Amino acid sequence: MAAFDTTQVPFITSTQVAGDLVQSVDDLSRSLQRFNWPDYLVFVMMLVSCIFIGIYFGYQDHMKHKSQKTARRDSEALDYLVGGRKMKIFPVAVSLVASWISGISLLGTSTEIYVYGTQYCYIVFAVIVMGFVMHYIFLPVFHDLQITSAYEYLQMRFDQRMRIFGSILYMVACLLWMPIVIYVPALAFNQVTGISIHSITPIVCVICIFYTSVGGMKAVVWTDVVQSGVTMGAMLVVIIKGIIDVGGPAVIWERNLASDRIESPNFDPDPTLRHSAWTILIGGSVWYTYGVSCSQDMIQRFLSLPSLSDARKALRGFIFFLILTFSVLFCLGMLMYATYHDCDPLSTNLAKAKDQLVPLFVMDIFKDYPGAAGVFVAGIFSAALSSLSSALNALAAITYEDFCKPYFGNTLSEAQIGFVLRGSVLLFGIVSVVFIYIVEHLGAVMQLTMTLSSTSGGPLLGLFVMGILMPWVTASGALYGGIAGLLSMCYLCFRSQASIATGQVVYSTKTVDVSGCSYQYANVTKPEPTFDELEKSLHHVSYLYFTLFGTVVTCTVGSLVSLLKDWNNKSKPDPKLLAPFVRQYVTPLTNPAEQKLLNMKPPI
């Protein structure tokens, strides 16, 4: 960004009218922090509705179990984790979108367009590729097995060691991701109210922990439906009001085009480009496939449906609603630039962080409409709560299914099962709140999220790819491959994020202007060196390639170890554990009893 002095330029912005006295940036920032009682009322009503939904479904399940005198242990866990496998297609499809579109996406995607341009918009093609992979490869395998934990598959395909390894990888990914999910809406709340981030996050987390632990999967899904309606309604209201204020769609297009933000696909094969057609189509497709196929919270929803046909319909609905939501967010990013095209709030420090751009924009255009900002903040928190509750419910599932049930079997009482499920929700919720103190120092949320999730995402996707598509890979090969993938990803992701955090890597942003500002602000810092001026190395590749890199390392090492170490292993996996189009090439050489013994090999 270019540096500018603090000389006043007489100009009317969206925050002032002619004749007003010139304000300092701090005064203007405080004037926009006007969260009145109607705003607080809307916000509190959203939280209260979540509480009542949790209580309703918790009471409903309690009465159901009370009327059943047999098989209460199994029905307790089944209802809590997968809704008794009787969920409906529409709420599950909406819940899938709500789980994916957290506050990270709502704020990060729009900010991405504002700062870097529209190259990221082509990510919708990666979503479509992911849909085909899920439809033909992963869903048929998972649904035929009728498992509750996605990582139970790893034990069926390899052994118990791999089930535990996969579960731990997912836990690590969740613990890295959940604090960011909470931190993002807290940023928005801080921007519009001035209330400290660390004051609001514990309150919201307690509410989320309560309705998740009380109501289970049914409460999570139906709160997702309610919260999605609030979120989408809030975003549409913001966009409509913003378009009217700026002068119409033509003005938005013209201003974004003039600043080179509207871009055609960049087919440069350079892997260090942050976004290009190749990084998005290849790397983005792999990242989305990992996020949907290997994440317990997503698979748990597909498995809550009664049939594979229903799961595929929910998948199509998920893709449709996800692309629709992305389109709204892309429009919001372009709208924000059109509004601030000659007075960039990041340059003037009116927005203290990139991820506060959206809440600043909302408070700016709705400053004369009490309650409107409350709807927006409620929408941001709704998105965060839906994602957080999904992750907590998924962590409860793998805690019980992967760490308790295999060792205690049916010896646990109903009360003990409830303690494990609800206690794990509480524990992981507390850990997430504590980790917020670390997350707030790590940079912009969208790239940070994808980078950190790739740490365990690459090797985890590699395990499932080896299991479903590579019948020659053995348990030992999978273990060594997973460890190699994890170590390589820890190095790559740590070096990449450290370079960004310390300023060694700075990606080029689109041009901005402050010549139209009518408030006083401090001088902008000198231009930083761009990424193109620095020597490039492995950890400078696009963050979208990280998951692909981890997957390739895992599969390569796993295949080599299997072929070299277990070359005389004559056993083959059960065809049901393989993708449908791979099954025809595999005939098991062991009978079912021998195969069962192979799958139950004890951990080393």
Backbone hydrogen bonds, N-H to C=O, Kabsch-Sander energy under -0.5 kcal/mol:
donor,donor_aa,acceptor,acceptor_aa,energy
9,V,517,C,-1.0
13,T,11,F,-0.6
16,Q,13,T,-1.2
20,D,17,V,-1.9
25,V,520,Q,-1.7
28,L,24,S,-2.4
29,S,25,V,-2.3
30,R,26,D,-2.2
31,S,27,D,-2.1
32,L,28,L,-1.3
33,Q,29,S,-0.5
33,Q,30,R,-0.9
34,R,32,L,-1.6
35,F,33,Q,-0.6
36,N,34,R,-1.0
39,D,36,N,-0.6
40,Y,36,N,-2.2
41,L,37,W,-2.4
42,V,38,P,-2.2
43,F,39,D,-2.3
44,V,40,Y,-2.8
45,M,41,L,-2.4
46,M,42,V,-1.7
47,L,43,F,-1.6
48,V,44,V,-2.8
49,S,45,M,-2.2
50,C,46,M,-1.5
51,I,47,L,-1.8
52,F,48,V,-2.3
53,I,49,S,-2.1
54,G,50,C,-2.1
55,I,51,I,-2.3
56,Y,52,F,-2.5
57,F,53,I,-2.3
58,G,54,G,-2.2
59,Y,55,I,-2.6
60,Q,56,Y,-2.4
61,D,57,F,-2.4
62,H,58,G,-1.9
63,M,59,Y,-2.4
64,K,60,Q,-1.8
65,H,61,D,-2.6
66,K,62,H,-2.0
67,S,63,M,-1.5
68,Q,64,K,-0.7
69,K,67,S,-0.5
75,S,71,A,-1.8
76,E,72,R,-2.2
77,A,73,R,-1.8
78,L,74,D,-2.6
79,D,75,S,-2.6
80,Y,76,E,-2.0
81,L,77,A,-2.4
82,V,78,L,-2.3
83,G,79,D,-1.1
84,G,78,L,-1.8
85,R,82,V,-2.1
86,K,83,G,-1.2
87,M,304,S,-2.3
92,V,88,K,-1.5
93,A,89,I,-2.7
94,V,90,F,-2.5
95,S,91,P,-2.5
96,L,92,V,-2.4
97,V,93,A,-1.7
98,A,94,V,-2.7
99,S,95,S,-2.4
100,W,96,L,-1.7
101,I,97,V,-3.6
102,S,100,W,-1.6
106,L,102,S,-2.0
107,L,103,G,-2.5
108,G,103,G,-0.5
108,G,104,I,-2.6
109,T,105,S,-1.9
110,S,105,S,-0.5
110,S,106,L,-0.5
111,T,107,L,-1.8
112,E,108,G,-2.2
113,I,109,T,-1.8
114,Y,110,S,-2.0
115,V,111,T,-2.8
116,Y,112,E,-2.8
117,G,112,E,-0.7
117,G,113,I,-1.2
118,T,261,R,-3.1
120,Y,117,G,-0.6
121,C,118,T,-1.6
122,Y,119,Q,-1.3
123,I,120,Y,-2.0
124,V,121,C,-1.4
125,F,122,Y,-1.5
126,A,122,Y,-0.6
127,V,123,I,-1.6
128,I,124,V,-1.6
129,V,125,F,-2.0
130,M,126,A,-2.4
131,G,127,V,-1.8
132,F,128,I,-1.7
133,V,129,V,-2.1
134,M,130,M,-2.7
135,H,131,G,-2.5
136,Y,132,F,-2.2
137,I,133,V,-2.1
138,F,133,V,-1.2
139,L,134,M,-2.3
141,V,137,I,-0.7
142,F,138,F,-2.4
143,H,139,L,-2.7
144,D,140,P,-1.5
145,L,141,V,-1.4
146,Q,142,F,-1.0
147,I,142,F,-0.8
152,E,149,S,-1.5
153,Y,150,A,-1.0
155,Q,151,Y,-0.8
156,M,152,E,-1.9
157,R,153,Y,-2.7
158,F,154,L,-2.6
159,D,154,L,-0.6
160,Q,601,K,-1.1
162,M,159,D,-0.6
163,R,159,D,-1.3
164,I,160,Q,-2.2
165,F,161,R,-2.5
166,G,162,M,-2.8
167,S,163,R,-2.2
168,I,164,I,-2.3
169,L,165,F,-2.1
170,Y,166,G,-2.1
171,M,167,S,-2.3
172,V,168,I,-2.5
173,A,169,L,-2.2
174,C,170,Y,-2.6
175,L,171,M,-2.7
176,L,172,V,-1.6
177,W,173,A,-1.5
178,M,174,C,-3.3
180,I,177,W,-0.6
181,V,177,W,-1.8
182,I,178,M,-1.8
183,Y,179,P,-2.5
184,V,180,I,-2.1
186,A,182,I,-1.3
187,L,183,Y,-1.9
188,A,184,V,-1.7
189,F,185,P,-2.7
190,N,186,A,-2.4
191,Q,187,L,-2.1
192,V,188,A,-1.8
193,T,189,F,-1.8
194,G,189,F,-0.5
194,G,190,N,-1.9
199,S,196,S,-1.3
200,I,196,S,-1.3
201,T,197,I,-1.9
203,I,199,S,-0.5
204,V,200,I,-2.2
205,C,201,T,-2.3
206,V,202,P,-2.2
207,I,203,I,-1.8
208,C,204,V,-2.3
209,I,205,C,-3.0
210,F,206,V,-2.2
211,Y,207,I,-2.3
212,T,208,C,-2.0
213,S,209,I,-2.3
214,V,210,F,-2.2
215,G,211,Y,-1.9
216,G,212,T,-1.7
217,M,80,Y,-2.7
218,K,215,G,-0.5
219,A,215,G,-1.0
220,V,216,G,-2.2
221,V,217,M,-2.9
222,W,218,K,-2.4
223,T,219,A,-2.4
224,D,220,V,-1.8
225,V,221,V,-1.7
226,V,222,W,-2.0
227,Q,223,T,-3.2
228,S,224,D,-2.6
229,G,225,V,-1.8
230,V,226,V,-1.9
231,T,227,Q,-2.8
232,M,228,S,-2.9
233,G,229,G,-2.2
234,A,230,V,-2.3
235,M,231,T,-2.3
236,L,232,M,-2.4
237,V,233,G,-2.1
238,V,234,A,-2.1
239,I,235,M,-2.4
240,I,236,L,-2.6
241,K,237,V,-2.4
242,G,238,V,-2.4
243,I,239,I,-2.7
244,I,240,I,-1.9
245,D,241,K,-2.2
246,V,242,G,-2.3
247,G,243,I,-1.3
248,G,243,I,-2.2
251,V,248,G,-0.6
252,I,248,G,-1.4
253,W,249,P,-2.6
254,E,250,A,-2.5
255,R,251,V,-2.5
256,N,252,I,-2.1
257,L,253,W,-2.3
258,A,254,E,-2.1
259,S,255,R,-1.1
260,D,257,L,-1.4
261,R,256,N,-2.4
262,I,256,N,-0.9
263,E,261,R,-0.8
267,F,265,P,-0.8
273,L,270,D,-1.4
277,A,266,N,-3.3
278,W,266,N,-0.6
280,I,276,S,-2.3
281,L,277,A,-2.2
282,I,278,W,-2.6
283,G,278,W,-0.9
284,G,279,T,-1.5
285,S,280,I,-0.5
286,V,282,I,-1.9
287,W,283,G,-2.4
288,Y,284,G,-2.5
289,T,285,S,-2.2
290,Y,286,V,-2.4
291,G,287,W,-2.4
292,V,288,Y,-1.7
293,S,289,T,-2.9
294,C,290,Y,-2.0
296,Q,294,C,-0.5
298,M,295,S,-0.6
299,I,295,S,-2.5
300,Q,296,Q,-2.6
301,R,297,D,-0.7
301,R,298,M,-0.6
302,F,298,M,-1.7
303,L,299,I,-2.4
304,S,301,R,-0.9
305,L,302,F,-1.1
311,A,307,S,-2.0
312,R,308,L,-2.4
313,K,309,S,-1.9
314,A,310,D,-2.5
315,L,311,A,-2.0
316,R,312,R,-2.1
317,G,313,K,-2.3
318,F,314,A,-2.6
319,I,315,L,-2.4
320,F,316,R,-2.3
321,F,317,G,-2.7
322,L,318,F,-2.3
323,I,319,I,-2.4
324,L,320,F,-2.2
325,T,321,F,-2.4
326,F,322,L,-2.5
327,S,323,I,-2.3
328,V,324,L,-1.7
329,L,325,T,-2.1
330,F,326,F,-2.7
331,C,327,S,-2.2
332,L,328,V,-2.0
333,G,329,L,-2.1
334,M,330,F,-2.0
335,L,331,C,-2.4
336,M,332,L,-2.4
337,Y,333,G,-1.7
338,A,334,M,-2.2
339,T,335,L,-1.9
340,Y,336,M,-2.2
341,H,338,A,-0.5
343,C,340,Y,-1.0
344,D,513,D,-2.1
348,T,344,D,-1.5
350,L,345,P,-1.6
351,A,345,P,-1.9
352,K,350,L,-0.6
356,Q,353,A,-1.9
357,L,354,K,-1.7
360,L,356,Q,-1.9
361,F,357,L,-2.5
362,V,358,V,-2.3
363,M,359,P,-2.4
364,D,360,L,-2.0
365,I,361,F,-2.2
366,F,362,V,-1.9
367,K,364,D,-0.8
369,Y,366,F,-1.8
372,A,369,Y,-1.7
373,A,369,Y,-0.6
375,V,371,G,-1.6
376,F,372,A,-1.8
377,V,373,A,-2.7
378,A,374,G,-2.3
379,G,375,V,-2.1
380,I,376,F,-2.4
381,F,377,V,-2.6
382,S,378,A,-2.2
383,A,379,G,-2.1
384,A,380,I,-1.9
385,L,381,F,-3.1
386,S,382,S,-2.4
387,S,383,A,-1.7
388,L,384,A,-2.8
389,S,385,L,-3.0
390,S,386,S,-1.7
391,A,387,S,-2.1
392,L,388,L,-2.5
393,N,389,S,-2.4
394,A,390,S,-2.2
395,L,391,A,-2.5
396,A,392,L,-2.1
397,A,393,N,-1.8
398,I,394,A,-2.3
399,T,395,L,-2.1
400,Y,396,A,-2.0
401,E,397,A,-3.2
402,D,398,I,-1.9
403,F,398,I,-0.8
403,F,399,T,-0.7
404,C,399,T,-0.7
404,C,400,Y,-0.8
405,K,400,Y,-3.4
407,Y,404,C,-1.0
408,F,404,C,-2.6
409,G,405,K,-2.3
411,T,408,F,-2.1
417,I,413,S,-2.5
418,G,414,E,-2.4
419,F,415,A,-2.0
420,V,416,Q,-2.3
421,L,417,I,-2.6
422,R,418,G,-2.6
423,G,419,F,-2.3
424,S,420,V,-1.9
425,V,421,L,-1.3
426,L,422,R,-2.0
427,L,423,G,-2.5
428,F,424,S,-2.6
429,G,425,V,-1.8
430,I,426,L,-2.0
431,V,427,L,-2.1
432,S,428,F,-1.9
433,V,429,G,-1.6
434,V,430,I,-1.9
435,F,431,V,-2.1
436,I,432,S,-0.7
436,I,433,V,-0.8
437,Y,434,V,-1.3
438,I,435,F,-1.3
439,V,435,F,-1.9
440,E,436,I,-1.9
441,H,438,I,-1.6
442,L,439,V,-2.2
448,L,444,A,-1.5
449,T,445,V,-2.6
450,M,446,M,-2.0
451,T,447,Q,-2.4
452,L,448,L,-2.7
453,S,449,T,-2.5
454,S,450,M,-1.2
455,T,451,T,-0.6
455,T,452,L,-1.1
456,S,452,L,-0.6
457,G,453,S,-2.1
458,G,454,S,-1.9
460,L,456,S,-1.9
461,L,457,G,-2.7
462,G,458,G,-2.1
463,L,459,P,-1.9
464,F,460,L,-1.6
465,V,461,L,-2.6
466,M,462,G,-2.5
467,G,463,L,-2.1
468,I,464,F,-2.7
469,L,465,V,-2.6
470,M,465,V,-0.6
470,M,466,M,-1.2
473,V,470,M,-1.6
478,A,474,T,-2.5
479,L,475,A,-2.2
480,Y,476,S,-2.5
481,G,477,G,-2.6
482,G,478,A,-2.6
483,I,479,L,-2.2
484,A,480,Y,-2.5
485,G,481,G,-2.6
486,L,482,G,-2.3
487,L,483,I,-2.5
488,S,484,A,-2.2
489,M,485,G,-2.1
490,C,486,L,-2.4
491,Y,487,L,-1.9
492,L,488,S,-2.4
493,C,489,M,-3.0
494,F,490,C,-1.9
495,R,491,Y,-2.5
496,S,492,L,-2.2
497,Q,493,C,-2.7
498,A,494,F,-2.4
499,S,495,R,-2.0
500,I,496,S,-1.7
501,A,497,Q,-2.7
502,T,498,A,-2.2
503,G,500,I,-0.9
504,Q,499,S,-1.5
505,V,499,S,-1.9
510,K,115,V,-2.7
516,G,342,D,-2.9
517,C,514,V,-1.5
520,Q,23,Q,-3.1
524,V,4,F,-1.0
531,F,506,V,-2.1
533,E,530,T,-1.4
534,L,531,F,-1.5
540,H,537,S,-1.9
541,V,538,L,-1.7
542,S,271,P,-2.9
545,Y,542,S,-2.0
546,F,543,Y,-1.0
549,F,545,Y,-2.6
550,G,546,F,-2.5
551,T,547,T,-2.3
552,V,548,L,-2.6
553,V,549,F,-2.4
554,T,550,G,-2.2
555,C,551,T,-2.6
556,T,552,V,-2.6
557,V,553,V,-2.5
558,G,554,T,-2.5
559,S,555,C,-2.3
560,L,556,T,-2.4
561,V,557,V,-2.7
562,S,558,G,-1.9
563,L,559,S,-2.4
564,L,560,L,-2.3
565,K,561,V,-2.9
566,D,561,V,-0.8
566,D,562,S,-0.9
569,N,566,D,-1.9
570,K,568,N,-0.6
577,L,574,D,-2.5
578,L,575,P,-1.9
579,A,468,I,-2.2
582,V,579,A,-1.9
583,R,579,A,-1.6
584,Q,580,P,-0.6
585,Y,582,V,-1.8
586,V,583,R,-1.7
595,Q,591,N,-2.6
596,K,592,P,-2.2
597,L,593,A,-1.8
598,L,594,E,-2.2
599,N,595,Q,-2.1
600,M,596,K,-0.9
601,K,598,L,-1.2
